[in-house]
C-alpha cells in the first residue's frame, strides 16, 4: 500500500477559521497559473491515454504556448473579449488548449457535453447568443443540421481527429491550421477578477436549463479550496477524475483544482460505456495517486467481479479517493475501505460553487454524511423564513452571502435576473438541496428541494424530458420524476397519459424511450415508463410530483 503523507489540511477547525485567499484586481488562470508553471519546461501537466491506448505526456509549457496560439488565432477570426463560445469536445488535449485560449482572450467558453443533440445545440446557441462553435467532426455533423437556426454563430471551428481531411467540411475553419500560423506569445489586455470567464448550463426544474456565469475569480481561483483541502493535491500527484467535459465537475477537477496545486492530471479518452474492470486496470497500470469518481462508479467497482480483480491487482500508487455528484452509500464506503484501506471522502458542491462541504482528511468520516463546511463558506441549514435550524431539523442548505458574498460563487444566472433572485432568501443563497446537521456539525443530505433528478451524477430537469415526450403523438400528458435506484441513485421515470387511439405495451415503451433519446440528450431518457389514467394535481392544475415520488418510494419499500 502507498505510504501515507501529511495532508494539506492538518487541523480542520484552525484552517476553517483562519482561511484567507486574496483576490487580486486582475487575474487570468492561463496567464497567472499556467504560464508560471510553464517556467519549468519539463513540468508535467497531463498524462493522456487515447482511445486506442496511445500514451502522450504534455507539459505546462505546451499548454502555455498552445493556449497563446489559440487566443491569437481566435482574435484573428474576430472573436473578442466577452464573446460567448460553445465548446463541445471529448477528452482530447485540444479541449484544454481551446478553453485556456478563450480565457486568455477574455472570451467566455461554454463547455457542452458531447451527448447534446442538434436541437440542444441550437437551443444553447440561441440562449447564449453564441459567437462561435468549436467541436470535432461528430459535433460538426450535428451543428450543420441546425446551422441555419443559429444566426449569431459567426465562426465554426473544427478540431479534426484521426487525420481527417477537412476539405469535405464546408464553412468550417481548421483549428490546427490557424493555431500553427498564430504567434505563441499573447499580448492582449488583462482580465479583471470580476470579468466574465466561464458559463455552464445547469438543469432547470420548470423551464429550460439556466446559464451559470462565473468570473475569473470564482471558479478559476476559488477551486484552490477544492484542490488544496478536499482533493488534497500536491505537486507530485497524478490525479484522475472521471467526469466528462460538458459538466462543471470537469472544470473542478480536470482543470482548476489540480493545476492550481501544480499537480498533473490523468486523462483517458474513453467515449464508450463505462467499464469498471478497465478503470481498475488503469489504476493498477499507471502511477495514479488520487481518484475522484461519482458514487455510481464506486458502486460498480465494488461489485463481485471488479472486487475480485482489485484484490489481486491492488493499485500500488493510489493514496486518496473522493466522490461527488450524488450521496455516497455507507456500504460502498465500507467495502472499498475493507479492500483498499482507503476511505472514500464524499464532497458536495454545485455548478454555481466550488466545494462547499466535504469530508476533509483530518475529519473522521461518518459514512453517508456530506462532511463539514469548506473553508471560505458560512454554511447552514435554514427554514422558510431564513432562520438557522438546530441540529436534527431538516431544512434548506444555504450559504451566507451578507454582509459579504463569498468570491467563490457564481456571479448570476446569466440573462435571467428572475432565477438569480429566486435563489436568495434574506442573508442567504439557497442551494436547492435539503439536509440536516447533527450535533457534531456534520451535514446529511436529504434530497432536492425542487424536482431535479440526480442520476449517476447527471442532473436532469424533468421539464426537458416532459417536453420531449410531448412531441410524440402518443403522449397526451406526462410527469417525469426521480425514482430510487440501487445502482444509479435515481433514474428518470415517466408517468404517461396516452392520447386516444394508443394502447400501453412494451413496444410503445421502447418507441417513447428512443424518441426521447433522439429529441434530447440520450442520458435523459426515461428508464421506466408507467401508463396511467390520471395524474395528481393541485387545485390550480399543477402536477404534484411530490406525490408521485412518494408513490415510488412506497413501491420500492423505502422509508
C-alpha positions, 0 to 999 in steps of 0.5 A: 500500500502507498505510504501515507503523507501529511495532508494539506489540511492538518487541523480542520477547525484552525484552517476553517477559521483562519482561511484567507485567499486574496483576490487580486484586481486582475487575474487570468488562470492561463496567464497567472497559473499556467504560464508560471508553471510553464517556467519549468519546461519539463513540468508535467501537466497531463498524462493522456491515454487515447482511445486506442491506448496511445500514451502522450505526456504534455507539459505546462509549457505546451499548454502555455504556448498552445493556449497563446496560439489559440487566443491569437488565432481566435482574435484573428477570426474576430472573436473578442473579449466577452464573446460567448463560445460553445465548446463541445469536445471529448477528452482530447488535449485540444479541449484544454488548449481551446478553453485556456485560449478563450480565457486568455482572450477574455472570451467566455467558453461554454463547455457542452457535453458531447451527448447534446443533440442538434436541437440542444445545440441550437437551443444553447446557441440561441440562449447564449447568443453564441459567437462561435462553435468549436467541436470535432467532426461528430459535433460538426455533423450535428451543428450543420443540421441546425446551422441555419437556426443559429444566426449569431454563430459567426465562426465554426471551428473544427478540431479534426481527429484521426487525420481527417481531411477537412476539405469535405467540411464546408464553412468550417475553419481548421483549428490546427491550421490557424493555431500553427500560423498564430504567434505563441506569445499573447499580448492582449489586455488583462482580465479583471477578477470580476470579468466574465470567464466561464458559463455552464448550463445547469438543469432547470426544474420548470423551464429550460436549463439556466446559464451559470456565469462565473468570473475569473475569480470564482471558479478559476481561483476559488477551486484552490479550496477544492484542490488544496483541502478536499482533493488534497493535491500536491505537486507530485500527484497524478490525479484522475477524475472521471467526469466528462467535459460538458459538466462543471465537475470537469472544470473542478477537477480536470482543470482548476483544482489540480493545476492550481496545486501544480499537480498533473492530471490523468486523462483517458479518452474513453467515449464508450460505456463505462467499464469498471474492470478497465478503470481498475486496470488503469489504476493498477497500470499507471502511477495514479495517486488520487481518484475522484469518481461519482458514487455510481462508479464506486458502486460498480467497482465494488461489485463481485467481479471488479472486487475480485480483480482489485484484490489481486491487482491492488493499485500500488500508487493510489493514496486518496479517493473522493466522490461527488455528484450524488450521496455516497452509500455507507456500504460502498464506503465500507467495502472499498475501505475493507479492500483498499484501506482507503476511505472514500471522502464524499464532497458536495458542491454545485455548478454555481460553487466550488466545494462547499462541504466535504469530508476533509482528511483530518475529519473522521468520516461518518459514512453517508454524511456530506462532511463539514463546511469548506473553508471560505463558506458560512454554511447552514441549514435554514427554514422558510423564513431564513432562520438557522435550524438546530441540529436534527431539523431538516431544512434548506442548505444555504450559504451566507452571502451578507454582509459579504458574498463569498468570491467563490460563487457564481456571479448570476444566472446569466440573462435571467435576473428572475432565477438569480433572485429566486435563489436568495432568501434574506442573508442567504443563497439557497442551494436547492438541496435539503439536509440536516446537521447533527450535533457534531456539525456534520451535514446529511443530505436529504434530497432536492428541494425542487424536482431535479433528478440526480442520476449517476451524477447527471442532473436532469430537469424533468421539464426537458424530458416532459417536453420531449415526450410531448412531441410524440403523438402518443403522449397526451400528458406526462410527469417525469420524476426521480425514482430510487435506484440501487445502482444509479441513485435515481433514474428518470421515470415517466408517468404517461397519459396516452392520447386516444387511439394508443394502447400501453405495451412494451413496444410503445415503451421502447418507441417513447424511450428512443424518441426521447433519446433522439429529441434530447440528450440520450442520458435523459431518457426515461428508464421506466415508463408507467401508463396511467389514467390520471395524474395528481394535481393541485387545485390550480392544475399543477402536477404534484410530483411530490406525490408521485415520488412518494408513490415510488418510494412506497413501491420500492419499500423505502422509508 
